[in-house]
Amino acid sequence: FLLNGLTDPRVAQELFPFDRPTLRSEVNPFGSPNFGLPLAGSGGVTPIMLAFEPTNLGNSDYRLGVTTTRGATSAYLMYSDLPAAPGTQFGGVPFAVDPTHSSFNYVSVLTAGAGVGDGYATLHFPIPNQPFLAGFTRFVQWLVYDDQSAAAWDYSISRGAALTVF
C-alpha cells in the first residue's frame, strides 16, 4: 500500500473498489444525451441542465433545472422542435436549438442563489397522459443573463438536450 496504493490505476478509472456514485450535478436529462457547445459565464462557470424525472406520459411532476449559474439573474429555457445546425451562433453564443424554426419559444425564470456559480432555477412541466405525445421530441437549452460572459451578448449557455416523450 505504501509503495503503490495511491497510484493504483483503478483510482483514475473509477473502477471497483475505487468507484463512486454519480453526483446530482452530473446527471443528464433522463434518456437524452446532451449535445452542442456550452458557453461559460462569470468565473468560467458553465450552466448545467438538470432533469431528475423521466419524460414519460402522465408524469405530472416533470421538471427541468439549471445549476452553476449566476444567482439573482434571468434564465431562459429555450425550446424548439428542431436542433440548430452545427455551428449556429448569435452574438458569439452557440445555439443547440433552432431559433429560426416556427416552434422556437422560451420560458423565463429568475435564478435563486447569490454569486458566481451559486445560481439555480427549476421549471415545472407536467406531461399529459395523451398517447399521441409518445415519441414527440423537443430540443431544449438554457440561456442565462451574465454580464461577465465572453460572448458579445451578455449570456452564458448550457449544452442542449433532446427530450423524447415515451
DRENBAVEX-121994 format. One record per residue: residue number from 0; residue in three letters; x, y, z of N, C-alpha, C, O, CB in turn. Coordinates in steps of 0.05 Angstrom, whole numbers. Atoms other than C-alpha are relative to their C-alpha. Glycine has a CB too. Layout:
<atoms>
ATOM    nr   rest      n.u      n.v      n.w     ca.u     ca.v     ca.w      c.u      c.v      c.w      o.u      o.v      o.w     cb.u     cb.v     cb.w
ATOM   NUM    ALA        X        Y        Z        X        Y        Z        X        Y        Z        X        Y        Z        X        Y        Z
...
</atoms>
This chain:
<atoms>
ATOM    nr   rest      n.u      n.v      n.w     ca.u     ca.v     ca.w      c.u      c.v      c.w      o.u      o.v      o.w     cb.u     cb.v     cb.w
ATOM     0    PHE       16      -24        0        0        0        0       17       25        0       11       44      -15      -19        0       24
ATOM     1    LEU      -17      -24       -2       55       50       18       15        5      -26       21       28      -33       19       -3       22
ATOM     2    LEU      -15       -3       24       91       38      -48      -18        7      -24      -10       24      -40       15      -24       -7
ATOM     3    ASN       16       -5       24       34       38      -98      -30        3        5      -46        4      -14        4      -22      -20
ATOM     4    GLY       29       -2       -7      -33       45      -61      -13       25      -11      -37       24      -18       -3       -1       30
ATOM     5    LEU       12      -25       10      -44      117      -83        4        3      -30       -5       23      -41       12       23       15
ATOM     6    THR       -4       -2       29      -23      104     -155      -14      -23      -15       -9      -27      -38       30       -1       -7
ATOM     7    ASP       15       21       12      -70       46     -168      -16       11      -24      -31       30      -20      -19      -14       20
ATOM     8    PRO       14      -10       24      -97       56     -240      -31       -1        3      -45       13      -11        9      -15      -24
ATOM     9    ARG       29        1       -4     -167       37     -215      -11       25       12      -35       31        9       -7      -24       18
ATOM    10    VAL        9      -25      -11     -170      103     -178       -6       19      -23      -28       31      -23       22       12       19
ATOM    11    ALA        4      -18       23     -162      144     -242      -24       -8      -17      -38        9      -28       25        3      -16
ATOM    12    GLN       21       10       17     -211       99     -279      -26       -3       15      -47      -11        4        8      -27      -12
ATOM    13    GLU       23        3      -17     -260       99     -221      -13      -28       -1      -37      -31       -3      -21       21       -7
ATOM    14    LEU        9       28        0     -265       23     -221       -1      -10       28       13        0       46       19      -17      -17
ATOM    15    PHE        2       12      -27     -284      -20     -162       28       -8       10       43      -18       -6      -18      -25       -1
ATOM    16    PRO       16      -10      -22     -265      -13     -106        2       30        3       -5       41       24       10      -13       26
ATOM    17    PHE       -3      -29       -2     -250       60     -122      -21       15      -17      -17       38      -24       28        7      -10
ATOM    18    ASP       21      -13       14     -314       75     -159      -15       19       18      -10       19       43      -20      -20      -13
ATOM    19    ARG       14      -19      -16     -361      129     -135      -28        4      -12      -33       -2      -35       15       27        1
ATOM    20    PRO       27       -5       11     -434      148     -141        0       25      -18       18       42      -16      -21        5       24
ATOM    21    THR        2      -23       18     -456      198     -194      -13       23       16      -32       19       30      -18       -7      -25
ATOM    22    LEU       11      -23      -14     -467      267     -166      -24       11      -15      -26        8      -39       22       22        2
ATOM    23    ARG       24      -11       13     -533      302     -180        8       20      -21       -6       23      -41      -18       13       21
ATOM    24    SER       -9      -20       20     -495      357     -217       10      -13      -25       14        1      -45       21       18       12
ATOM    25    GLU      -10       14       24     -470      304     -266      -23      -14      -15      -17      -28      -35       21      -20        8
ATOM    26    VAL       22       15       13     -539      278     -285       -9       15      -25      -15       39      -24      -24       -3       20
ATOM    27    ASN       11      -10       25     -560      289     -357      -30       -4        0      -40      -21       15       13      -13      -25
ATOM    28    PRO       29        6        2     -634      295     -374       -5      -29       -7        8      -40      -24      -13       18      -21
ATOM    29    PHE        5       29        2     -663      225     -369       -4       -9      -29      -21        2      -43      -25       -8       16
ATOM    30    GLY        3       12       26     -654      184     -433        7       18      -23        1       11      -46      -28       -9       -3
ATOM    31    SER       -6      -18       22     -628      242     -474       28       12        4       32       28       22      -21       22       -2
ATOM    32    PRO      -27      -11       -3     -555      258     -484        1       30       -6      -14       40      -23       19      -15      -18
ATOM    33    ASN       -4      -29        6     -532      330     -483       15        2      -26       29      -17      -34       16       14       23
ATOM    34    PHE      -14       -5       25     -506      359     -547        4       30       -3       -7       46       12      -17      -11      -25
ATOM    35    GLY       -6      -28        4     -479      425     -573       21       10       19       30       -4       37      -25       17        3
ATOM    36    LEU      -21      -12      -16     -429      472     -543      -11       18       21      -29       33       16       20       15      -19
ATOM    37    PRO        8      -19      -21     -437      508     -477       17       26       -3       37       26      -18        3      -12       28
ATOM    38    LEU      -16      -25       -1     -411      579     -464        1        8       29      -20       14       42      -12       22      -18
ATOM    39    ALA       -4       -7      -28     -382      596     -396       -6       30        5       -3       46      -13       28       -6        9
ATOM    40    GLY        5      -27       -8     -401      659     -359       20        9       21       44        2       19      -29        3       11
ATOM    41    SER      -18      -10      -21     -372      692     -297       17      -21       12        7      -43       18      -17       13       22
ATOM    42    GLY      -18       18      -13     -312      658     -268        4      -26      -15       14      -46       -4      -10       -7       28
ATOM    43    GLY       -3       24       16     -311      608     -325      -20      -22        6      -16      -45       -2       28      -11        4
ATOM    44    VAL       21       20       -8     -373      573     -297      -20       -3      -23      -30       16      -34      -13        9       26
ATOM    45    THR       19        7       21     -418      538     -348      -26      -10       12      -26      -27       30       12      -21      -19
ATOM    46    PRO       26       10       -9     -493      529     -336       -3      -30       -7        4      -38      -28      -23       16      -12
ATOM    47    ILE        4       29        4     -512      455     -328      -30       -5        2      -43        2       22       16      -17       21
ATOM    48    MET       28        7        0     -581      429     -346       -4      -25       17       13      -43       16      -10       -5      -29
ATOM    49    LEU        6       22      -17     -613      381     -297      -28      -10       -4      -46        6       -8        5        7       30
ATOM    50    ALA       27       12        1     -672      333     -302        2      -25       16       20      -42       12      -10       -5      -30
ATOM    51    PHE       -1       23      -17     -688      281     -250      -23      -20       -5      -21      -43        4       -1        8       28
ATOM    52    GLU       22       17        6     -754      252     -274        0       -8      -29       10        7      -46      -27       13        8
ATOM    53    PRO        1        8       28     -766      212     -338      -22       15      -15      -41       25       -3       -5      -30       -1
ATOM    54    THR       19      -14       17     -804      243     -396      -22      -19       -9      -28      -22      -32       14       12      -24
ATOM    55    ASN       21       19        6     -860      192     -392      -27       13        0      -32       32       14        1      -24       20
ATOM    56    LEU       28       -9        1     -933      202     -409      -12        0       28       -8      -19       43      -17      -17      -19
ATOM    57    GLY       14       -1      -26     -973      224     -348       18        9       23        9        8       46      -12      -26        6
ATOM    58    ASN      -18       -9      -21     -912      249     -309       -8       29        8        0       48       -5       30       -1       -9
ATOM    59    SER       10      -26       -9     -945      306     -271       21       16       15       16       40       21      -25       -3       17
ATOM    60    ASP      -21      -14      -16     -880      324     -235       26        4      -16       47        7       -5        6      -16       24
ATOM    61    TYR      -24       -3       16     -832      332     -294       11       29        4       -4       48        2       -5       -6      -30
ATOM    62    ARG      -13      -26       -5     -782      388     -281       27        1      -15       40      -20      -18        5        6       30
ATOM    63    LEU      -26       -4       11     -722      417     -317       13       23       16        0       43       22       -1        8      -31
ATOM    64    GLY      -14      -20      -16     -670      456     -279       26        8      -13       36       -4      -32        5      -10       28
ATOM    65    VAL      -27       -9        8     -605      494     -288       15        6       26        3       17       45       -2       24      -19
ATOM    66    THR      -17       -6      -23     -548      500     -239       27       11       -9       32       12      -33        4      -26       17
ATOM    67    THR      -26      -13        4     -479      533     -234       -3       24      -18       11       27      -38       20      -20      -13
ATOM    68    THR        4      -25       15     -505      600     -260        6       23       20       13       18       43      -29        2      -11
ATOM    69    ARG        0      -23      -19     -503      670     -231      -26       -1       15      -47       -8        4        4       27      -16
ATOM    70    GLY       25       -3      -15     -553      680     -176      -13       26       -6       -1       45      -15        6       -3       30
ATOM    71    ALA       17      -24        3     -609      731     -179        3       13      -28        7       37      -31        8       21       21
ATOM    72    THR        0      -10       28     -608      737     -255      -21      -14      -16      -34      -33       -6       29       -4      -13
ATOM    73    SER       21       12       18     -654      719     -313       11      -24      -14       34      -24      -24      -10       20      -20
ATOM    74    ALA       -7       24       15     -652      649     -343      -23       -6      -18      -46       -2      -11        7      -24       20
ATOM    75    TYR       20        6       21     -689      627     -405        4      -29       -9       25      -37      -18        2       20      -24
ATOM    76    LEU        0       27       12     -706      555     -423      -11        3      -28      -35        7      -32      -17      -20       18
ATOM    77    MET        8       -2       28     -707      557     -498       -7      -27      -10        5      -47       -2       23       13      -18
ATOM    78    TYR        8       26       11     -742      502     -537       -9        3      -29      -18       24      -37      -22      -13       17
ATOM    79    SER        7        1       28     -755      482     -608       -5      -29       -8        5      -47        5       22       13      -18
ATOM    80    ASP        4       27       10     -779      422     -648       24      -10      -16       24      -33      -24      -25       -1      -16
ATOM    81    LEU      -23        8       16     -713      422     -686       26        9       15       26       30       28       -1       13      -28
ATOM    82    PRO      -26       -9      -10     -640      425     -664       11       21      -19        4       21      -42       20      -24        4
ATOM    83    ALA      -14      -19       17     -597      481     -691       21      -14      -17       31      -35       -9       13       23       17
ATOM    84    ALA      -21       11       16     -549      467     -747       26        3       15       30       23       29        1       14      -28
ATOM    85    PRO      -26       -2      -14     -478      453     -721       13       27       -6       14       35      -29       18      -23       -8
ATOM    86    GLY      -14      -25        3     -441      518     -710      -17       25        1       -7       47       -3       15        0      -26
ATOM    87    THR       18      -23       -1     -503      562     -703        7       18       24        9        8       46      -29       -9        1
ATOM    88    GLN       -6      -19      -21     -485      625     -663      -15       26       -5      -20       33      -28       30        4        2
ATOM    89    PHE       10      -27        1     -516      692     -647       15       16       21       15        9       44      -31        0        6
ATOM    90    GLY      -15      -16      -18     -472      745     -617       22      -15       15       28       -8       38      -18       14       20
ATOM    91    GLY      -21       17      -12     -419      692     -602      -11      -21       19        4      -35       32       19       18       15
ATOM    92    VAL       12       20      -17     -469      649     -564       -8      -24      -17      -24      -21      -36      -25       12       15
ATOM    93    PRO        7       24       15     -474      577     -590      -28      -10        6      -34      -15       30       21      -22        4
ATOM    94    PHE       27       10       -4     -545      553     -600       -2      -29       -8        9      -37      -29      -20       17      -17
ATOM    95    ALA        5       29        6     -565      479     -597      -28       -4       -9      -35      -24      -21        6      -17       25
ATOM    96    VAL       28        1        9     -639      493     -610       -3       20      -23       11       40      -24      -20        7       23
ATOM    97    ASP        3      -16       24     -663      523     -676      -17       25        6      -41       22        8      -12      -16      -23
ATOM    98    PRO       16      -25       -6     -683      596     -662      -15       11      -24      -31       29      -21       19       21       10
ATOM    99    THR       14      -10       24     -708      605     -734      -25      -16       -6      -41       -8      -23       19        0      -23
ATOM   100    HIS       23       17        6     -760      549     -732      -25       12       13      -23       25       34        5      -29       11
ATOM   101    SER       25      -12      -10     -833      569     -721       -7      -10       28      -22        3       42      -22       -7      -19
ATOM   102    SER        6       11      -27     -836      524     -658       18       12       22       13        7       45        4      -30       -1
ATOM   103    PHE      -18      -12      -20     -780      564     -624      -15       18       20      -31       34       11       23       15      -13
ATOM   104    ASN       11      -17      -21     -800      595     -558       17       -2       25       37      -17       24      -30       -8        6
ATOM   105    TYR      -15        1      -25     -775      605     -487      -18        6       24      -39       18       21       24       19        0
ATOM   106    VAL       13       -5      -25     -797      607     -415       21       13       18       44        3       20      -12      -26       13
ATOM   107    SER      -20      -14      -17     -762      656     -367       -5       -5       29      -28      -11       38       -1       30       -6
ATOM   108    VAL        1        4      -28     -747      648     -294       23       16       13       44       20        0        1      -30        8
ATOM   109    LEU      -21      -13      -14     -706      686     -242       15      -21       16        3      -38       30      -11       22       20
ATOM   110    THR      -16       20      -15     -648      645     -213        1        7       29        1       31       37       28       -2      -12
ATOM   111    ALA       -4       -3      -28     -642      635     -139       30       -1        6       46       -6      -12      -16      -21       17
ATOM   112    GLY      -28        1       -7     -576      637     -101       13       28       -4        0       47      -12       15      -20      -17
ATOM   113    ALA      -14      -25        2     -523      691     -100       29       -6       -8       41      -26        0        0       15       27
ATOM   114    GLY      -28        2        8     -456      700     -132        5      -18      -24      -14      -30      -35       16      -11       23
ATOM   115    VAL       -8       14       23     -418      666     -187       -1      -30        5       10      -41       24       29        7       -8
ATOM   116    GLY        2       29       -1     -436      592     -198      -19      -10       21      -23      -34       24       27      -11        6
ATOM   117    ASP       18        9      -21     -485      591     -140      -30        2       -8      -47       -5        8        4       17       25
ATOM   118    GLY       28       -3        9     -548      605     -181      -12      -26      -10        2      -44      -19       -1       21      -22
ATOM   119    TYR       15       24        9     -601      554     -198      -29        8       -4      -39       27        7        2      -23       20
ATOM   120    ALA       28       -5        5     -672      551     -224      -13      -26       -9        1      -44      -20       -5       22      -21
ATOM   121    THR       15       23        8     -726      499     -238      -26        8      -12      -40       26       -1       -4      -20       23
ATOM   122    LEU       26       -4       12     -786      498     -284      -15      -26        0       -4      -47       -4        3       11      -29
ATOM   123    HIS       17       24       -3     -844      450     -276      -17       -3      -26      -30       16      -34      -19        2       25
ATOM   124    PHE       15        5       24     -874      419     -339      -15      -27        2       -3      -48       -5       19       -1      -25
ATOM   125    PRO       15       26       -1     -928      366     -327       -3      -11      -29       -9        4      -47      -28        5       13
ATOM   126    ILE        3       13       26     -931      316     -385      -27      -14        0      -31      -32       16       24      -20       -6
ATOM   127    PRO       26       12        0    -1003      299     -402        1      -29       -8       19      -38      -22      -19       15      -19
ATOM   128    ASN        2       29        7    -1024      226     -407      -16       -2      -26      -38      -13      -27      -14      -16       23
ATOM   129    GLN       13        0       26    -1041      234     -481       17      -17      -19       40      -10      -26       -2       29      -12
ATOM   130    PRO      -16       18       17    -1018      175     -525       12       12      -25       33        3      -34      -17      -23       -8
ATOM   131    PHE      -11      -12       24    -1008      219     -586       27       14        5       42       20      -14      -20       20      -12
ATOM   132    LEU      -25      -13       -7     -949      252     -549       24      -20        0       47      -11       -1       -2       14       26
ATOM   133    ALA      -21       20       -1     -909      186     -547       18        3      -25        8        3      -47      -12      -29        2
ATOM   134    GLY      -20       -3       21     -846      194     -589        5       29       -8       23       35      -24      -10      -14      -24
ATOM   135    PHE       -5      -29        6     -851      271     -591       26        8       13       32        2       36      -24       17       11
ATOM   136    THR      -26       -9      -10     -782      303     -584        0       30        0       -8       43      -20       23      -11      -17
ATOM   137    ARG       -4      -29       -2     -768      374     -560       29        4        6       41      -10       23      -19       12       21
ATOM   138    PHE      -28       -7       -5     -698      405     -562        0       24       19      -14       44       14       15        5      -27
ATOM   139    VAL        0      -21      -20     -682      449     -502       29        9        7       48       -6        3      -14      -10       26
ATOM   140    GLN      -26      -11       -8     -625      493     -477       -5       24       18      -23       40       13       17        8      -26
ATOM   141    TRP        2      -23      -19     -615      543     -420       18       23       -9       42       18      -16        8       -9       29
ATOM   142    LEU      -14      -25        6     -593      615     -435       -2       17       25      -24       22       35      -11       15      -25
ATOM   143    VAL        0      -14      -26     -572      655     -373       13       27       -4       36       29      -14       14      -16       22
ATOM   144    TYR      -12      -27        1     -560      731     -369       24        0       18       23       -7       41      -21       22        8
ATOM   145    ASP      -25       -1      -15     -488      742     -348       17       21      -12       29       16      -33       14      -28        1
ATOM   146    ASP      -15      -22       12     -454      809     -360       30       -5        1       45       13       -8       -7       25       14
ATOM   147    GLN      -29        7        0     -386      775     -348        6      -22      -20       28      -33      -20        9       -8       28
ATOM   148    SER       -4       21       20     -395      726     -406       21        9      -21       25       33      -25      -26       -7      -14
ATOM   149    ALA      -20       -6       21     -341      722     -460      -14        6      -27        0       15      -45       18      -24       -4
ATOM   150    ALA       14       -5       25     -395      729     -514       -5       30       -4       -5       46       15      -27      -15        0
ATOM   151    ALA        7      -27        6     -412      794     -549      -26        8       14      -29       30       25       -3        4      -31
ATOM   152    TRP       24       -4      -16     -481      787     -518        7       -9       28       26      -24       32      -24      -17      -12
ATOM   153    ASP       -6        6      -28     -482      782     -442      -15      -24       10      -32      -23       27       -7       24       17
ATOM   154    TYR       13       25       -8     -503      709     -436       20      -22        2       40      -23      -12      -22       -6      -20
ATOM   155    SER      -13       26        0     -476      642     -416      -22      -20       -8      -46      -14       -7       13       -7       28
ATOM   156    ILE       19       19       10     -509      579     -443        8      -29        6       31      -36        6       -3        4      -30
ATOM   157    SER       -5       29       -6     -516      505     -426        2      -15      -27       -3       -4      -48      -23      -12       17
ATOM   158    ARG        2       18       24     -509      448     -475      -30       -5       -4      -46       -1       14       16      -27        4
ATOM   159    GLY       27        6        6     -573      427     -509       -7      -28        8       11      -44       15       -6        4      -29
ATOM   160    ALA        9       28       -5     -614      364     -496      -24       -6      -17      -41       12      -23       -7       -4       30
ATOM   161    ALA       23        9       14     -664      324     -536      -17      -16       19       -8      -36       30        8      -17      -25
ATOM   162    LEU       18       13      -19     -724      304     -493      -22      -14      -16      -38        0      -30      -11       20       20
ATOM   163    THR       21       15       15     -768      249     -522      -19      -12       19      -12      -26       38       13      -22      -18
ATOM   164    VAL       21       10      -17     -834      231     -490       -4      -30       -7       -5      -37      -31      -27       16       -4
ATOM   165    PHE        6       29        4     -847      156     -481      -23       -9       16      -30      -33       15       25      -17        7
</atoms>
